[in-house]
Amino acid sequence: MFLSVFDVFKIGIGPSSSHTMGPMVAAARFLEMLRQSPFHPKGLKASLHGSLAFTGVGHATDRATILGLAGFAPESYDATKAEAALAAIRAEKTVTPPGLPPLAFDPATDLSFDYGPALPGHANGMILAATDAQGDVILQETFYSIGGGFVLTAAEQEAARAITDDPKKATARSPVPYPFQTAAEMLEMAATSGLTIAQMKRANERKYRSDAEIDAGLARLWEVMGACIDRGLATSGTLPGGLNVRRRAAAIHAALEAERGLNITAPHTINDWMSCYAMAVNEENAAGGQVVTAPTNGAAGVVPAVIRYWLDHVPGAVPSKIGDFLLTAAAIGGLAKHNASISGAECGCQAEVGSASAMGAAGLAAVLGGTPEQVENAAEIALEHHLGMTCDPVKGLVQVPCIERNGLGAIKAVSAASLALRGDGKHLVSLDACIETMRQTGQDMHEKYKETSLGGLAVNVPNC
């Protein structure tokens, strides 16, 4: 298994990596299929299924699909251009993607929400189709948004399942120097090589990129993360979507800054700093701003908050180690994705904020000088205490409980790293056991608690 740090951390837009970024990526892939096909399409149709239907409006899945079919992409998204494009598409009932002729597409009739059973491949399914002049389908593809902005076609999803079900294929190694597929293998390779987790991860990345490219990419990730925190800390007002949730990070940050040096704050106020950093990111995400999946949009605030906490509040922190933090965190995120899931629609919020907290804990333990064993222990502690967490967004919006939940995920990450560093890395529950427990728990979790807004807070809190 090889999952690049730039796959785990991707620059995109809010509010959801699986429900916003994924459908936009799927639409882009379908357009490319059309460009390569012999057909002469005249129109497009799209249908959203499973979780993409149930929480699609709250997660802006409909907007993302429309914009994706118009040629927009998450990494180059421009909010002003997007709004203008949406208005034009709704008025003219046509999309004009690059490299293709104008195509008939009326969002009111050509984009549908199917609230029946989910498609067989994944809870997040969508079907895109091209039609001829008579309205007959000439090309159709089913896509699954599997979490973190990753998208597979139905055939690719089936092939992935076949590999998982075949022991020989499931254990096939990626052509990298340290192809660990479990935490146990990761620790064994670290012990044999004498390298840190970050060093092994970097060696693997070198198979596909130069050191200069790796460093530039990591610097860009932190640049976007840091800018997202700063925007959130400087912006007040009410979030879109109808819940009238007030942005709180800016006011909390202003109050904390005002208290600096007054000797009136309790030690636990440091938790408020961590929370406001994380909330700043997730308020930006909820508003449709630019964020970095870490490993998802719904959990995008945890890792940046832990890094900002370390940089601004921990003596001896140096920006030059941010790359090691991100590489270590990506190694842990890759294990969670490979052996369980990072998708709320598959395994609930334990897979999103739980995985993010484990990543943040591992990264912090690493830059604080932890051994590979202590890093693994930190990740395990953070994940273990998110097990069973449901994904039940009120009104299908990535706001309640998601924004505060990122703050608590950051606090748990820091606490987990601190506890692990107090020990020698030896512990009872392994990270592998914890990830497998997350997978089994997600498998057993009722559908209404997995990003459908059909249970939990979503039905016990008034939506307006």
N, C-alpha and C positions, 0 to 999 in steps of 0.2 A: 504494500500500500504506500503510495506517495500522494500526499495532499499538500500543495504548496502553501506557504504562508500567505501568498497573494490570492489563494482560493479561500482560505479561512477568513482573511480580512479583505473585503472588497469595498471600493468606494461606490456608493449608490445613493438612493433617495428614500425618504420615508413615505409611509409609515411602517412598511413591512417588507422584509427581504423575500419571504416566500409568497406573499400576497400582492406585492407591488413590483419589486424588482424581478421576481421570477416570471410573472406573466409578460412583463415588458421584454425580457430576454427571449421568452418563448415566441412572442410575436416577431421579434427580429429574426429568429431562426426560421420561422415560417416564410417570411419575406425572402430570405436567402434561398429557401427551397423553390419558391416561385421563380426567382431570377434564373435558377439553374434548370428549370423545367421547360419542356417544349410547349407548354400550354399558353394560351393567351387569355388571362383572366380578365373579367369585367367587374367582379365584385368580391366582397369578403364577408364572412360570417364568423361569429365566435360564440361559444357557450361555455359557461363556468359551472363547475360541479363540486360537490362535497363542500369542504371548508371554504373554497374560493367563492362558492355561492352564498353560503350562510353568513359570512363576515366580509363579503366582497365590497360592499359599498363603504363600510367603515374603514376598510383597509385600502380603499382607493383602487381596488382591482380593476374595476370597470374603466377608470381613467387610464390606468397603466396599460391596459390592453389596447384601448383606442390609440393612445400615444405611441405604443410599440408598433402598431400596424401603420402608423404614419411615419415611422422611421426614427423615433426617439430611442435613446439608449440610456441606461442608468448612469454610466460613467461620464457622460457628456451632457447630462440633463440640464436644461436652462428653463427655469420656472416661468419667466416672462414669455419666452417663445412657446412654451407648452400651453399656457393659458390662451394665447392668441390662436394656436393651432386647434385647440378644443372648440373654441367658439366658431371657427371657420368650418370645422368638420360637422358640427351640429347644424349649422346654417345651410351648408352646401351638400351635406350627406355624401361626402366624398373624401377619401384619403389619397394623398399623393406621395407615396414612399419613394425614395431615391432609387433609380434604376428600374422602375416599373411605371406603367401608364396610370393615370388617375383611375381609382377603383371605387365603385359604389359601396358606400358603407354608412348606413343610418344607425347611429348608436341606439336609437329608440326601438328599432325592430331587428337589427342584425346582431345585437349583443344580448344574449339571454342568460338568465340565472336558473339553473336546474336544481331544485331543492329536493330532488329524490335521492336515492342511494348514491354514494360516491362511486366514481369509476373504479374498476378493479385494481388498478396499479398503485394508487396512493390517494390519501384524503384530499390532496390539492390537485385536481385534474381540470384540464380545459381542452376543448376541441376547436381547432381553427380550420376553416375551409375557404377555398376559392371557388367562385362560380363563373359560369359562362354567361353569354348574353341572355339565355333563356332562364337563368337562375339555377341551372343544374350544377351539382358539385363536380368539379374536375380535379381537385386535389384536396386532400384532407389529412390532418395529422392530429394525434392526441399527444398532449404534453403533460408532464407532471412536474410541479414545482416542489422539490423535495426538501426545501429548507435552506436558509443561508444564501438564497439567490441561485442555487444550483437547479438546473432544469434538465430533464431527460425526456426523450420521446417514449412512446409506449414500447417500442422495440428495444430501446436502450434500457428501460426499466426492467423489462423481462430478462434481458441478458444479464443485468446486474443481479437479479434474483437467482438466475441459474448459476452464476458464479458463487453466490452465497450458499446455495444448496449443494454445491459440489465441493467436497472437502479438498480435492486436489487443486481445483481452480481457486478456492477461497484462500488457500495458503500460498498462492503464487506470489513471488516477490517482485517488487518494483526494481528497476535497474539503478538503484542508488546505493551509496556506500553503507548506509545504516537503515535498512528497510524494516524497522520495527513496526509490528502490527498490534502489539499489546504493550502495556506499561512494564510488564515483567521483562519482555524482550528489550525494551528501551533501557531499563536499568542494567540488564546483563551486558548490552553493547557499550553502555557508558563505562561500566567497570572494566571491561576488556580493553577498550580503547583509551581510557583515561581522559576522555573528553566530557564536557558538560553537555546537557541536552541541547542548549543553543548551538554549540559547536557542531554537534552531529546534524542538527537540522540545517545549519548553514552548509555543511558538506553535501547534504542531499540537494539543497537548492542549487549548488554549483553545477550540478549535472545539467541544468537547464539555463542558468544565468551566470554572468560574471559577478565577481564581488562588487564591482562598481554598480552594476544594475540592481543587485540585491540591496545595497546600502541606499541607493537612490529611491528604490521602491519603499523601503521601510521608512525612510525620512518623509516621503510623501504621505504614507499612511498616518504617521503621527501629526503631520502638518494639518491634515483634514480633521483628525480627531480633536486636536487642540483648538482649531478654529471653530469647530462645532461647539465645544465647551464654552468658548468665549462669546459666541453669538447667543447661546442660551443664557449665559450670565448677564447679558446686556439687554435682553428682550423681555418685556412684560406683555400683559394682555390676556386674551382668552383664546384657547385652542379651538380650531374648527371641528365640526362634526355634530354639534347639537347638544353635547353634555354640559357646555359652558364651564369647562374645567379651566381654572385660572393658572397661568404660568406662575410658578412659585420660586424657581431657582434664583432669579434676579434679586428678589426681595430678601431671600435668605442670605444670599451672598453679600448684599449691601449691609445687612445687619451684622454679619460676621466680621466684615471689614471694619465697621464702626466700633466693634468691641475689641479690636486688636490693641494690645498695650494697656488696656484699662484694668487688667488684673481682676476682672469680674466674672470670668467664664469658668465653668467646671471642666475638668479634664475630658469628660465625655463629649464636649462640644466638637471635638475632632470628627465625631461621627456626622455632625451636621455639615462639615466641609465636604466629606466624602459623598454624602447624599446629594448636596446641591450640585456638585460636579456631575454626578450621574444623571440627576434630574434635568440638568441643563441640556445634556445630549438627547435625552428621550423626549423632552418638550420640543426640541428642534425636529426630532424624528416624527413626532405626532403632527407637527405642522407641515410635513412634507419636505423638510430641508435635507441638505446633503449630510450624510453620515457614513460611517464605515461599519459594515457588518462585523460583529465581534462576539459570537460567530453569526448572529442574526441581527436584524434591525431592532426587534423587540427587546433584545438584550444588549443593544449597542452601547449603553452607558457604563457598564460595569468596568471593562478593561480600561477605557480612557480615564475614568474616575480614579482607579487605583494608580495609574501612571501619574496623573496630576497630583494626587495625594503624596506619592513618593517624591516627586520632583520638588514640590513646594513645602513639604512639611517634614521630610525625613533628612536629618543631617547626613552629608556625604553623598547625596544623590547627584548623579551627573548625567546630562542628556546623552552622552556617548553610549550609555548602556541601554537606551531605549530599544535598540535593535535586538539585543539579547532578550529583553523582556518579551517582545513580540514574537521572536522565534520560539522561545520556550512555550509561550501561551498557545501558539499555533500547533506545536507538537501535541499538546494536551487536547486542543479542540479537534485535531485530526483523529485522535484515538476515540473521542466521544462520537464523532460522526461515523467512523468506520465500524465501530463495534456496537453502536446503539443508534442515536439520532440527535440532531440539533434542531429538530422541527417540532414546534408546539402542536401542529396538527397530527403528528405521529405519536408523541410521547408527553405532551403537556409542557408546562413551563419549566419543569425540572430539566428538560432537554435544552431550553434556551437560557434562562437566567442561571440555572444550575450549572450548565456547561461553561457559561461566561464567568461565573464566580470561580470555578475550578481553574480556568485559564488565567484569571487575574491573580489568584493565589499562587499559582505556579510561577508566573512571571515575576511577581514581587519576591518570592522566596529566592528565585535565581539571582536577581540583581542585588539582593541583600547578602549574597555569598553562600546560599544554601547548597548542600550537596545534591546530586541527582535524587538520592533517597529522600531527602527533606523536601525537595520540590514535588516529588510524587506524593508524599504524605500531605503536603499542603493542598494539592489538587483534590485528593481523596476527601479530606476533611470538609472542604467547601462543597463538593458535590454531594457528599453523604447527607448533609443537612439541608438539601433542597429536594431530596427524594420524595416523590409523591405529589409534588406541587402541580396543581392543575393550571390550565390555560383557559380562563373564563372572562375575556374582555367585555366590559359593559358596552352594549350597543355595537359590538364588533370593532370598537376603536382601540388603538394601541395607546391607551391613556390610563384607564383604571382597570386593574391595579398596576399596570405595567411600569408607569413612570416611577412611582415610589419603590416598586419592587427592585428596580435597578439599583437604587440607593442602598437598599438592604443587602443586595447581592454584593455590592462593593465592600460594605462593612464586613460581611461574612468572609470575603476573600482576604481582607487584611488580617482579620482575626485568625483565619485558618493558617495563613503564612506565618504569623507570629507564633502560634502554637507549635507548628511543625519545626520552626527554628529553635524552639526550646528543647526539642528532643534530638535524637540521633538518627531519625529516619525509620526506625523500627516501629511497626504498628500492626494491629490485628487485622483490620479490614484493608485489603489492597484496593488500589484504584481500579484495577480490572474487575474485581468483584463488585465494586460500586457501579461501574458503567454497565455491567451485565444486569445488575439489579434495576438500574434505570430503564434498561431495555424491556425487561420483564414487566416492570410496573407500568410502563407506557403501553405495552401490549394488552395488559389487563384493564387499563383505565377505560372507563365508559366514554363513548364518543362525545357525549355532551360536555365533557371536561377537556376536550382537545381542540381548542380554537374554533368552536362552532357557535359560541355564545348561546348555547341551549341549556346551560346549567350554571351552578355556582353563583358568583356575584352578578353575572349577566342577567339572571332572572330574579334576583333578590334585591337589586338596587334599581330604583326608577330610572328609566332611560331619558327622562326629560324633566 
